[in-house]
Amino acid sequence: MRFSVVIPLHDKAAYIDCTLQSVLAQDCADFEVVVVDDGSRDAGPLIVARCSDARVRLLRQTNAGVAVARNRGIAAAQGQWVCFLDADDWLHPTYLSTLIEAQQRCPQADVVAADFVRVPHAEGPWPPPWSVSPERTEVELIERLARRWMDGPTLSSSSVAVRRSRLLSLQPCFAPGESLGEDLDLWFRLAEVTPVALAHKPLVAYRVQVQGSLSSGHLHARSFPFLERLRQRCAALSPQLRRDTAWLIAQHELNLARQALQAGRRRQAWHWLLQAHPAASGRRWWFTLLMAALMPRRWIEHSIEWRERSTAPPNPPPRHKAQRTQA
């Protein structure tokens, strides 16, 4: 079997049927679906159990969190590649076949993925139609994921497939008990040992929370242990990857500083700003410092929105030209 699609399920009865149907509609039939019910309190598991397709398996566990559910799905998977799909997201019918093309064009990559589109959380169970070009797929080979991440959206938790043998060597792949950044933690751990092949077609619809849904508690440092683990691993990386990773961590902390400012939590903003000192050579760090020191809260949101819309990520570390091929 080529693919195992792992779906963690918790209280997503309104969406899981459409998510399952998007997998079963794939034009590549060489797959199984492993749904791990993480103690749902709604009818989601019953909807999955009623599915008559023999390729769909339902595993049950008491509520332990999305990380534990994904880890269990990996352990139960039988495919050569494990795909991750959230229970309220959708796949385009050509998603799996496009991943096969990416694998064939970049056999050295143990991680393959496709582009994705964001869908507001308020949308119904099916995503609004989105366009996919019929032209040949461009595949980008990413050898410096931390640096590439600063160029724009790269991976989502529903757009990635990983060679199962690679995942088994990293178990537990997702940190148990964590639900913020636990996926980023795995993507960067993988990128330290294998390149990523990214197919440039939007073949995944990824549901995002409504703007402003981030709770103030999530801005506290203890909510992001993956950043500290990433920082600790920096010392073992090559000088180039170490610079890339330090810059990525700092930019993430700058994002948190700005979110804290928007939430009116200047003390937390100063914490994240000082943590982000490796980015002090860039304009973005100094602009955030100016906001933290001088701007009233009512100006901050408009300033951040204007700044992010009008500028690309500033002063990135030196990079080599991205390697691209055609699938």
N, C-alpha and C positions, 0 to 999 in steps of 0.2 A: 504494500500500500504506500502511495506516495505522500499523502497529506493526512494529518489529524488536525481537525479544527476544534480547539478547546474554548468552550464558552462557560465562564463563571456566571451563575444565575443567583440573583437575590432580589426578590420582590420586583420582578420585571414582567409580570403577566401581560401587561398592556402591549409589550413589544416583542416578546420572545418568539411568537409564531412567525412574525414577519422576518425576524432575524434568521430563524431556521430556514424559512422558504428561500431567502436570498442565498443560503449555502446550497440547498438542494437544487437550485436553478443553475448551478455552475455548468459551463460547457465542458469542463473536465470532470469525469465521474469517479476518478481514482482517489477517493477520500472517505474518511469517517468523521463523525461529529461526536465529540465527547462533551456533554453538558454536565457540569458539576453544580448541583443545587446546594447552595450555601445556607441552608436553613431558612428557605423562603417561607413567608407567612401568607402568601397569596396563592393563586391557582397556577402559577408559572410551571411548577414541576408536573402538574396534571396535564397541561397543554403539551409538554414535551413527551410525556409517557403515552399520550394518544397518537403520537406520530407513528405512522405505519412503515416508514422507511427503515430497513434493517441496518442502515449505516449509522443511525442515530442511537447513541447510548446515553443513559441517564445514571449518574452517580449521585448519591446523597451523602451529606454530612451535616452535623450540627454547625451552627453559625460560627465560623472561625475567621472570616475575612476573605477578601478577594485574592490576596497573595497565597494563602493556603489552598484555596480552590484551584487556582492556576497550577500550583505545584502538584496537586493531586492529579489534575488533568494531564500534565506532562508525564507523570509516572505511569498513568494508564494508557497513554497513547501508543498506537502500534505503527503509525506512519513514519516514513523516513524524515519528514519535515513536520514541525508543529506550527500551526497558525493560531494566533490569538484573536479572539473576537468577543467584544463586549455584548451583553445580551440585549442592548438597545441600539446596536449599530447594524449596518448592512453592507453586503458585498455586491459589486457589479458582477454579472454573469461571467465575465471574462477574467475575473481576478486570479483564480488558480492557474489557468492556462498561461496568463501573462507572467506569473511567478516562475513557471516552468521555463519560459523563454529567458528570463533573467538568469536562472540557474545555468542554463546551457551556455549563455554568453559569458558568464562570469563564474566558472566552476570553482575558482579559489575562494569564493564568498560562502560562508556558512550562514549568512543572514541575507534574506531577500525581502523586499518590501515594495509597495506601490504608493503613489501619491494618494491623498485623501481630501475630501471636502468636509467642511464643518456644517452641521445642521443645528439650528437653534433647538433647545430642549423642548420648546413649546409645540414643535411640529408634531403631527399625528404619528401613528405607528409606522407608516411608510414614508420614506424620505421624498421630498419634492424631486421631480426629474432633474438629472444633471447630465451635462453633455460629456461624451467621451469621443475623442477623435478616432476615426477609423484608420488613420495613418499609422505607419510603423512606430513601434514603441522605442523611445530613447531610454537607454539604461545607463545610469551613472554608477561607476565603481567608486565608493567612498572609502578611503583608507585613513582619513582623519575625521572621524565623526564629530568629535568635540568642536573642531574648527568649522566643519560644514554646518553644524547646527546653528551657527550664528548668521548664516546666509538666509535662513528662512525655515519654514516647517519641513521637517525631515521624516520622522516616524511618529505614528500614533499607536496606542495599545491595540488597535484593531487592524493595523496595516502591515504587520510583521510576521514573517515565517522564519523559523530557525531549524537548522539541522538537529534532529533529535539527539544524536550522539553527543553533539556539543552541549546541549542543554543538560543532559544527564551528568556530564562532567562538572556542571556548575550548581547542581542541586544543593540546598534549596535555591532555586533561581530567583524567586521573589521573596523578599524579607517578610516572614510571618508577622502579622499584627500591623503592618504598614499599609496605608492606602493613599499616600501622597508621595509621588516620586519613586515608588517601588518599581515601576516599569522603566523609568529613565535609568535607574540603577542597573538593571539588567542590560539594557541596550548598550550602555557605556562599558560595562564589564565585557560584553561580547566584542565590542569594537576594539578592545585592547588586544584581542587575540585573533581577530578575523576581519577582513573588509566586509562592507555592506554593499549589496547590489540593489539600487533603487530604480524601479521602473517609473518613468515619468508619464503616468496616466492616472487620473483621479478615479480609482476603482473601489474606494471605500468611502462610505458616508459615516461620519463620526459625529455622534450627538454631543453637543457641548452644553454646559450649564448656562443658565441665563446670566447676563453680565451683572457683576456685583454680588454673585452668590457666595464668593469666598468669605468665610467667616473670619472674624478678627482673630480667633484662636489659632487659625492656620498660619498666622504670620509669626508665631513664636518659633524660636530656633529648634526646639525639641520636636516640632512637627516635620522637620526635614533632615532626618538622620542620614539619608542617602548622600547629602552634600558633604557631611563629615567623612563618610566612608570614601567618597570620591577623592576628597582632599588627601586622605591617608594613603590612597593608592598612587597618588601623583609621584611620590618619591621613587617608586619602582619603575616608572615609565621612562622611555627615551626622552632626551632633552626636548625634542620637537613636540612629542605628545604631552609632555609635562607642561610646556608653555600653553598649548592648546587647552588643556584641561583646566589649568589655573584661570585662564581667561574665561572659559565657559562658566566655571563656578562663580566668578566675580560678576558676570553679567546676570546670572540667575539671582544672585543676591541683590543686585541693583534693581531687578524687577520687584523683588520682595520689599525693598526700601520704598519704592514708588507706590506699591500697593498699600503699605503701611501709612504713607503720607495721605493717600486718598481716603483711607479709613480714619484719619485724624489721630493716628498713633505715632507721634513724632519720636518718642523714645525708642520704639522698635525700629523705626526708620533709621535712626542714628546707629543702632546696633548693626543692621544689615549693611549700611553704607560703609562703616569702618571695616566690617568683614570683607567688603569688596575692594579693599585697597589695591590688589593687583591690577585693577582697571583704572587706577588714578591717572594713568597716562592718557586716558581717553576723554573726549568732551562729554560723554554721557555721564561719567562719574561726577565731573565738576558741575554739570547742569543739575544733577540730583542734589549735590551739596548746596547749591544756591537755593533750590526749592526748600530743602530742610531748614536752612538757616534764616531765610528772609521771607518766603512767600506765605501769605495767609492761605488757609485750606481752600477757600473758594476759588483761588486762582490755580491751584495745583492741578486739578483734574483737567481743566482746559489746556494748561501748558503741556501736560504729559500727552494728551490726545493729539495736540498739534505737532509736538516734537516727534512722536512715534510715526505719525502719518507722513511727515515731510522729510525724514532722514532715514537712511539705512543704518545698520549697526556700525557705529563709528570706530575708527582706528583699530581694525582687527589685527591680530598678529600676522606676520608674513605667511603666505600660503602658496602651494604649488597649484598649477592649473588642474581643475577637476578632470579626471579621466572619464570619458564617455564612449559608449559604443552603441550600436544599433541592434535591436532585437527584431 
